[in-house]
Amino acid sequence: MQSKIKQVINGKRYNTETASVIADNEYWDGNNHERSGRNTHLYRTDNGAYFAGHSTQREGERCYIEPLSEDEAVALYEQFNDRDAVPFEEAFPGRKLEEA
């Protein structure tokens, strides 16, 4: 479940409604939400900033935003390894993948 989160961190405004989701770990099997009602979405802003939006449905917990460097965003993108993710080259313009 993607939450609507707006947060100011270190003088920068982050907003899940205006940024683009490039990957996530959201999963719904028709019966239960995976990850105990917690999900993370990786976002990219129009200005090229990356952040994680952490959503929760658990009582007593709050949704929050975590700013990420590009390297941290790439690492999170690789963890999600989601077939619905935005292609790497589009998610990280100008960054080249190395051949294995």
Secondary structure as UniProt FT lines:
FT   STRAND          6..9
FT   TURN            10..11
FT   STRAND          12..15
FT   TURN            16..18
FT   STRAND          20..24
FT   HELIX           35..37
FT   STRAND          38..44
FT   TURN            46..47
FT   STRAND          50..56
FT   TURN            59..60
FT   STRAND          64..68
FT   HELIX           70..80
FT   TURN            83..84
FT   HELIX           88..91
FT   TURN            93..94
//
